[in-house]
């Protein structure tokens, strides 16, 4: 784009540069012709009283001669066969007294810039159309005719632009041909250099991707010592990180999962001081959340033992409605803090699925926790169980909080990816939805997330019929 912009701007400057060159040449020409008239008057001062006759004597026959003359002048690739230059001369009042084409004689040109400015002692020039139907117009360059330092007339040379346009167009075409040739050469050279430079990098990139997917491939021949050294260092680093990655992942997960019950414990402790009459209920809450932390640790240890497995035993009969009520109750304090309302839409009959109740509880807690954190005060969180046309059971949890940006959707279930919360602009550790996705994969359930209109987010768990 930058190269095209440069070429385009350069091409646009061709026409004004050509016109400047023509103007410079015409300026010299008009001064030479004015000097011829001045010399005639100097040699016979009385001629100035017969100015028109003098001009007819000097210029009429030469212009008639040049109009009748034909020639073949091959200027670069263009052939010129006739002269198109014109000239008129005015007196000191700006009245045309001589015109090479005769039709201007007697006209008052004192208001035209070429004559007006020259009579004022300035450089007289204009660009105008000679007739209204003319497309390009002409350049009018004037110079004074002086006698004893007094301007007694103005001589204007006219060059129709139509005679210059073919040269400008030919120059533009030639410029574009050369520019395209240069651009093509640069592109070819750049492509070759890029191929030579990036080919080893692409090989190294493919090798690193193979390491990420545990695809065993031999180290490629890169041909560049620095890249060879870098590749070997990456290879060694992957080997060293293999043992750390597993532990680090679950330490992060454990930290993330403990945050919610720990917050509940701290909130209960605060309430004991302000509401001593509620000490029994709050003590039970602290006890329940402490046990929950213990359960979380046990569950994460159990989950870590499943690393690398494609399936688990789904032996529990999970009564979904009681499980949802249990999870919602655990968030009672957080819901009260933000004055949130939980709307339940459950079927009248009992509904159950096969799975691992601890893991399923963990997944649902993460989803509801996200809804609470992204909801605004006094919002409603809706939890419902629905059935689609194929009698497939879906658990849908929706809120009225902020929508998810489009760029974030592909990353939602990636570990450590997190969006800022509306209050405090803080972020979580980014492990919640990655845990949900892993648990649902083990249950062969699908996770679907979408924005609601005008605001809010809906998270849907689609359970398999079997």
Wavefront OBJ file of the C-alpha trace (Angstrom):
o trace
v 0.000 0.000 0.000
v 2.806 2.394 0.836
v 4.554 1.679 -2.465
v 1.294 2.193 -4.397
v 0.640 5.469 -2.546
v 4.127 6.727 -3.410
v 3.752 5.752 -7.082
v 0.257 7.236 -7.305
v 1.377 10.558 -5.827
v 4.409 10.644 -8.117
v 2.181 9.945 -11.134
v -0.115 12.794 -10.106
v 2.865 15.168 -10.076
v 3.812 14.420 -13.733
v 1.199 16.771 -15.235
v 2.061 19.841 -13.090
v 5.784 19.252 -13.671
v 5.218 19.128 -17.456
v 3.134 22.311 -17.314
v 5.848 24.036 -15.292
v 8.411 23.086 -17.944
v 6.154 24.387 -20.739
v 5.536 27.603 -18.795
v 9.268 28.141 -18.313
v 9.916 27.716 -22.051
v 7.018 30.007 -23.011
v 8.283 32.627 -20.586
v 11.635 32.666 -22.409
v 9.861 32.787 -25.781
v 7.629 35.740 -24.899
v 10.601 37.740 -23.588
v 12.561 37.070 -26.788
v 9.609 38.245 -28.916
v 9.121 41.328 -26.721
v 12.811 42.115 -27.086
v 12.470 41.940 -30.907
v 9.669 44.537 -30.824
v 11.622 46.771 -28.407
v 14.700 46.697 -30.676
v 12.587 47.722 -33.690
v 11.185 50.677 -31.741
v 14.638 51.694 -30.478
v 15.956 51.756 -34.024
v 13.061 53.999 -35.133
v 11.238 55.608 -32.147
v 8.551 57.083 -34.408
v 7.301 53.546 -35.069
v 5.675 53.503 -31.623
v 3.081 55.924 -32.939
v 2.215 53.320 -35.560
v 2.371 50.396 -33.124
v -0.239 48.176 -34.802
v 1.323 48.580 -38.243
v 4.748 47.766 -36.821
v 3.464 44.571 -35.222
v 1.747 43.514 -38.456
v 4.989 44.061 -40.296
v 7.042 42.022 -37.790
v 4.750 39.059 -37.050
v 1.962 38.619 -39.630
v 3.945 36.918 -42.351
v 5.991 34.700 -40.001
v 2.758 33.385 -38.415
v 1.159 32.849 -41.831
v 4.285 30.967 -42.835
v 4.283 28.739 -39.784
v 0.554 27.984 -40.213
v 1.209 26.750 -43.763
v 4.262 24.760 -42.774
v 4.105 21.010 -42.261
v 6.848 18.886 -40.781
v 7.449 15.563 -39.128
v 9.115 15.865 -35.762
v 9.293 12.561 -33.894
v 9.523 13.593 -30.289
v 10.183 10.385 -28.356
v 7.332 8.112 -29.466
v 4.988 10.911 -30.612
v 4.910 12.556 -34.058
v 4.323 16.322 -34.254
v 3.303 17.713 -37.701
v 2.334 21.351 -37.087
v 2.965 24.291 -34.778
v 0.088 25.296 -32.528
v 1.600 28.286 -30.706
v -0.415 31.527 -30.773
v 0.280 35.137 -29.815
v -1.518 38.429 -29.234
v -0.270 41.909 -28.292
v -2.172 44.647 -26.474
v -1.497 48.326 -26.120
v -0.927 50.088 -22.796
v -4.698 50.065 -22.163
v -5.041 46.295 -22.608
v -6.772 46.467 -26.041
v -5.636 43.744 -28.455
v -3.967 45.371 -31.472
v -2.372 42.262 -32.952
v -3.559 38.620 -32.892
v -1.905 35.764 -34.737
v -5.404 34.260 -35.189
v -7.018 37.721 -35.915
v -10.284 37.053 -33.982
v -9.107 38.750 -30.780
v -8.154 42.109 -32.312
v -10.064 45.009 -30.806
v -11.063 43.091 -27.673
v -10.414 44.513 -24.219
v -8.097 42.091 -22.353
v -7.135 44.541 -19.625
v -8.950 42.445 -16.976
v -7.261 39.143 -17.859
v -4.453 38.215 -15.486
v -1.736 37.908 -18.128
v -2.328 41.491 -19.334
v -3.521 43.016 -16.062
v -0.569 41.783 -13.975
v 2.012 42.640 -16.652
v 0.729 46.213 -16.922
v 1.144 46.397 -13.118
v 4.792 45.393 -13.482
v 4.210 41.822 -12.222
v 4.545 38.384 -13.789
v 1.499 37.872 -15.989
v 0.243 34.330 -16.500
v -3.115 32.536 -16.675
v -4.608 29.207 -17.627
v -7.939 29.576 -19.417
v -10.107 28.094 -22.117
v -9.858 29.800 -25.504
v -13.436 28.700 -26.321
v -16.139 27.377 -23.957
v -16.361 23.936 -25.569
v -12.644 23.377 -25.172
v -11.755 20.685 -22.646
v -8.163 21.425 -21.633
v -7.703 25.170 -22.258
v -4.319 26.851 -22.776
v -1.411 28.538 -21.015
v -1.124 32.341 -21.482
v 2.340 33.752 -20.658
v 2.914 37.501 -21.010
v 5.852 39.907 -20.983
v 5.953 43.718 -21.220
v 7.032 45.758 -24.254
v 8.895 48.788 -22.927
v 10.139 52.026 -24.370
v 12.347 54.145 -22.140
v 11.257 52.143 -19.050
v 7.580 52.713 -19.813
v 5.271 49.791 -20.616
v 3.677 50.530 -23.966
v 2.223 47.075 -24.598
v 1.897 43.459 -23.485
v 2.918 40.448 -25.596
v 1.213 37.148 -24.689
v 2.251 33.755 -26.056
v -0.406 31.023 -25.981
v 0.242 27.289 -25.846
v -2.876 25.069 -26.139
v -2.704 22.266 -23.586
v -4.129 19.813 -26.104
v -0.702 19.726 -27.714
v 0.962 18.856 -24.406
v -1.514 16.207 -23.175
v -0.196 13.379 -25.442
v 3.293 13.859 -24.010
v 1.919 13.841 -20.452
v -0.101 10.668 -21.079
v 2.868 8.959 -22.702
v 5.065 9.945 -19.739
v 2.453 8.555 -17.318
v 2.201 5.273 -19.223
v 5.968 4.909 -19.315
v 6.185 5.754 -15.621
v 3.590 3.088 -14.737
v 5.342 0.477 -16.885
v 8.634 1.148 -15.140
v 6.939 1.265 -11.725
v 5.211 -2.078 -12.292
v 8.493 -3.594 -13.436
v 10.266 -2.255 -10.355
v 7.410 -3.395 -8.071
v 7.434 -6.875 -9.615
v 11.196 -7.120 -9.210
v 10.981 -5.990 -5.582
v 8.171 -8.481 -4.906
v 10.133 -11.352 -6.454
v 13.318 -10.480 -4.555
v 11.386 -9.995 -1.302
v 9.558 -13.299 -1.765
v 12.817 -15.129 -2.347
v 14.427 -13.517 0.695
v 11.332 -14.219 2.809
v 11.279 -17.835 1.674
v 14.979 -18.280 2.432
v 14.634 -16.510 5.785
v 11.360 -17.989 7.013
v 11.659 -21.557 5.755
v 13.789 -22.643 8.748
v 11.459 -20.745 11.100
v 8.440 -22.569 9.645
v 10.208 -25.897 10.141
v 10.971 -24.986 13.745
v 7.356 -23.828 14.265
v 6.015 -27.157 12.969
v 8.399 -29.013 15.265
v 7.252 -26.980 18.309
v 3.597 -27.625 17.394
v 4.387 -31.330 17.178
v 5.847 -31.180 20.688
v 2.663 -29.532 21.960
v 0.528 -32.349 20.545
v 2.919 -35.054 21.762
v 3.639 -35.985 18.147
v 7.120 -37.458 18.202
v 9.148 -36.028 15.326
v 12.903 -35.818 14.778
v 14.515 -32.424 15.167
v 14.520 -30.784 11.685
v 17.586 -29.570 9.820
v 17.362 -25.800 9.953
v 20.651 -24.769 8.364
v 21.036 -21.730 10.644
v 23.168 -22.206 13.755
v 21.192 -19.737 15.881
v 17.870 -21.384 15.022
v 19.361 -24.841 15.623
v 20.471 -23.727 19.085
v 17.073 -22.129 19.763
v 15.232 -25.266 18.671
v 17.326 -27.500 20.888
v 16.771 -25.158 23.830
v 13.003 -25.275 23.201
v 13.188 -29.065 22.998
v 14.999 -29.238 26.304
v 12.649 -26.703 27.892
v 9.601 -28.782 26.892
v 11.156 -31.845 28.512
v 11.824 -29.916 31.728
v 8.342 -28.378 31.800
v 6.575 -31.675 31.284
v 6.984 -32.570 34.954
v 6.073 -29.093 36.203
v 3.048 -28.507 34.011
v 0.903 -31.150 35.678
v 1.507 -29.922 39.223
v 1.194 -26.240 38.285
v -2.131 -26.756 36.542
v -3.787 -28.346 39.565
v -2.281 -25.932 42.049
v -3.882 -23.124 40.027
v -7.159 -25.020 39.870
v -7.188 -25.693 43.620
v -6.499 -22.027 44.395
v -9.321 -20.949 42.097
v -11.845 -23.367 43.599
v -11.042 -22.488 47.214
v -11.783 -18.796 46.658
v -15.560 -19.124 46.794
v -15.944 -21.127 50.041
v -13.208 -19.066 51.666
v -15.129 -15.889 50.784
v -18.244 -17.411 52.339
v -16.320 -18.259 55.544
v -14.911 -14.719 55.786
v -18.357 -13.219 55.187
v -19.831 -15.397 57.956
v -17.100 -14.308 60.371
v -17.943 -10.654 59.622
v -21.642 -11.308 60.172
v -20.987 -12.988 63.560
v -19.664 -9.639 64.837
v -22.573 -7.628 63.455
v -25.333 -10.221 63.997
v -24.459 -12.170 67.203
v -27.975 -13.613 67.304
v -27.216 -15.473 64.060
v -24.144 -17.185 65.470
v -25.579 -20.690 65.252
v -26.540 -20.395 61.590
v -23.290 -18.674 60.634
v -21.223 -21.243 62.536
v -22.929 -23.980 60.561
v -22.121 -22.092 57.351
v -18.459 -21.848 58.321
v -18.394 -25.548 59.144
v -20.082 -26.428 55.829
v -17.718 -24.280 53.773
v -14.653 -25.629 55.582
v -15.815 -29.133 54.745
v -16.399 -27.963 51.203
v -12.774 -26.860 50.955
v -11.723 -30.265 52.190
v -14.007 -31.874 49.625
v -12.576 -29.680 46.899
v -9.064 -30.772 47.746
v -10.115 -34.410 47.713
v -11.971 -33.957 44.426
v -9.080 -32.164 42.706
v -6.727 -34.893 43.836
v -9.156 -37.412 42.385
v -9.449 -35.340 39.188
v -5.680 -35.179 38.878
v -5.572 -38.950 38.935
v -7.754 -38.929 35.817
v -5.271 -36.846 33.811
v -4.808 -38.341 30.404
v -7.833 -40.661 30.656
v -10.542 -40.492 28.009
v -13.393 -41.565 30.304
v -14.434 -42.060 33.930
v -16.984 -44.225 35.714
v -20.338 -42.454 35.612
v -21.978 -44.522 38.316
v -23.868 -41.903 40.372
v -27.549 -41.265 39.877
v -27.720 -37.477 39.955
v -31.069 -35.919 40.863
v -30.576 -32.657 39.060
v -33.190 -30.466 40.799
v -31.985 -31.192 44.382
v -28.402 -30.719 43.201
v -29.256 -27.301 41.741
v -31.059 -26.282 44.930
v -28.019 -27.339 46.974
v -25.667 -25.295 44.803
v -27.928 -22.206 44.866
v -28.173 -22.438 48.676
v -24.376 -22.456 48.947
v -24.329 -19.061 47.198
v -26.992 -17.582 49.477
v -24.684 -15.001 51.070
v -23.201 -13.865 47.736
v -26.696 -13.522 46.287
v -27.850 -11.434 49.262
v -24.836 -9.142 48.974
v -25.782 -8.130 45.408
v -29.554 -8.405 45.972
v -29.786 -10.982 43.196
v -32.889 -13.043 42.522
v -32.631 -16.658 41.351
v -35.559 -17.677 39.178
v -36.043 -21.447 39.065
v -37.855 -23.117 36.165
v -37.868 -26.848 36.927
v -40.087 -29.695 35.689
v -42.758 -31.005 38.067
v -41.491 -34.544 37.891
v -38.200 -35.802 39.271
v -35.354 -35.735 36.794
v -32.080 -37.627 37.013
v -28.941 -38.270 34.984
v -26.012 -40.668 35.228
v -22.646 -39.231 36.112
v -20.250 -38.234 38.844
v -22.136 -36.057 41.315
v -19.074 -34.361 42.801
v -17.731 -33.326 39.416
v -21.166 -32.231 38.177
v -21.654 -30.129 41.314
v -18.268 -28.522 40.682
v -19.206 -27.673 37.085
v -22.569 -26.143 38.016
v -20.994 -24.139 40.847
v -18.492 -22.628 38.442
v -21.223 -21.575 36.022
v -23.441 -20.020 38.713
v -20.406 -18.318 40.281
v -19.667 -16.672 36.931
v -23.284 -15.510 36.633
v -23.132 -13.952 40.119
v -19.798 -12.233 39.466
v -20.892 -10.741 36.126
v -24.446 -9.821 37.229
v -25.383 -6.293 38.238
v -27.053 -5.579 41.601
v -30.787 -6.451 41.628
v -30.459 -8.609 38.480
v -32.222 -11.938 38.001
v -30.365 -15.194 37.380
v -32.512 -17.835 35.711
v -31.871 -21.550 36.210
v -34.084 -23.877 34.178
v -34.265 -27.431 32.923
v -35.705 -27.838 29.438
v -36.221 -30.499 26.815
v -35.605 -30.023 23.080
v -37.358 -31.674 20.132
v -35.270 -34.838 20.423
v -36.175 -35.154 24.129
v -32.607 -34.214 25.031
v -32.285 -32.659 28.465
v -30.650 -29.257 28.774
v -29.641 -27.280 31.843
v -29.734 -23.531 31.056
v -28.314 -20.838 33.339
v -28.702 -17.229 32.184
v -28.051 -13.813 33.674
v -28.610 -10.136 32.870
v -24.998 -9.048 33.217
v -22.574 -7.749 30.624
v -22.253 -9.482 27.268
v -19.162 -11.370 26.128
v -17.039 -9.621 23.463
v -16.916 -11.445 20.136
v -13.146 -11.904 20.297
v -13.431 -13.779 23.614
v -15.773 -16.611 22.555
v -13.051 -18.900 21.089
v -10.987 -18.473 24.285
v -13.654 -18.912 26.979
v -12.690 -22.474 27.908
v -8.945 -21.923 27.622
v -7.059 -22.171 30.897
v -6.116 -18.840 32.469
v -8.267 -16.763 30.091
v -10.462 -14.375 32.043
v -12.561 -11.258 31.422
v -12.684 -8.320 33.859
v -15.617 -8.300 36.263
v -17.969 -5.285 36.079
v -17.330 -4.361 39.717
v -13.695 -3.570 40.490
v -12.584 -4.597 36.984
v -10.789 -7.572 38.537
v -10.127 -10.882 36.816
v -10.271 -14.456 38.064
v -7.556 -17.036 37.534
v -9.293 -18.077 34.333
v -9.745 -21.730 35.259
v -13.481 -21.966 35.958
v -14.834 -22.659 32.473
v -11.841 -24.840 31.560
v -12.780 -27.056 34.545
v -16.428 -27.043 33.419
v -15.443 -28.054 29.902
v -13.224 -30.891 31.126
v -15.917 -32.263 33.452
v -18.609 -32.068 30.761
v -16.323 -33.795 28.272
v -15.933 -36.642 30.749
v -19.758 -36.787 31.008
v -20.069 -36.608 27.202
v -22.153 -33.455 27.610
v -21.901 -30.340 25.416
v -21.244 -26.796 26.645
v -22.773 -23.907 24.659
v -22.433 -20.210 25.506
v -24.124 -17.277 23.790
v -25.022 -13.628 24.384
v -28.621 -12.649 25.026
v -30.394 -9.633 23.558
v -30.156 -6.864 24.719
v -27.724 -8.022 27.417
v -26.783 -11.024 29.465
v -25.233 -14.434 28.823
v -26.769 -17.880 28.527
v -24.805 -21.043 29.378
v -26.357 -24.324 28.263
v -25.347 -27.872 29.202
v -26.715 -30.439 26.769
v -26.848 -33.918 28.322
v -26.805 -37.011 26.125
v -29.975 -39.123 26.161
v -28.024 -42.222 27.088
l 1 2 3 4 5 6 7 8 9 10 11 12 13 14 15 16 17 18 19 20 21 22 23 24 25 26 27 28 29 30 31 32 33 34 35 36 37 38 39 40 41 42 43 44 45 46 47 48 49 50 51 52 53 54 55 56 57 58 59 60 61 62 63 64 65 66 67 68 69 70 71 72 73 74 75 76 77 78 79 80 81 82 83 84 85 86 87 88 89 90 91 92 93 94 95 96 97 98 99 100 101 102 103 104 105 106 107 108 109 110 111 112 113 114 115 116 117 118 119 120 121 122 123 124 125 126 127 128 129 130 131 132 133 134 135 136 137 138 139 140 141 142 143 144 145 146 147 148 149 150 151 152 153 154 155 156 157 158 159 160 161 162 163 164 165 166 167 168 169 170 171 172 173 174 175 176 177 178 179 180 181 182 183 184 185 186 187 188 189 190 191 192 193 194 195 196 197 198 199 200 201 202 203 204 205 206 207 208 209 210 211 212 213 214 215 216 217 218 219 220 221 222 223 224 225 226 227 228 229 230 231 232 233 234 235 236 237 238 239 240 241 242 243 244 245 246 247 248 249 250 251 252 253 254 255 256 257 258 259 260 261 262 263 264 265 266 267 268 269 270 271 272 273 274 275 276 277 278 279 280 281 282 283 284 285 286 287 288 289 290 291 292 293 294 295 296 297 298 299 300 301 302 303 304 305 306 307 308 309 310 311 312 313 314 315 316 317 318 319 320 321 322 323 324 325 326 327 328 329 330 331 332 333 334 335 336 337 338 339 340 341 342 343 344 345 346 347 348 349 350 351 352 353 354 355 356 357 358 359 360 361 362 363 364 365 366 367 368 369 370 371 372 373 374 375 376 377 378 379 380 381 382 383 384 385 386 387 388 389 390 391 392 393 394 395 396 397 398 399 400 401 402 403 404 405 406 407 408 409 410 411 412 413 414 415 416 417 418 419 420 421 422 423 424 425 426 427 428 429 430 431 432 433 434 435 436 437 438 439 440 441 442 443 444 445 446 447 448 449 450 451 452 453 454 455 456 457 458 459 460 461 462 463 464 465 466
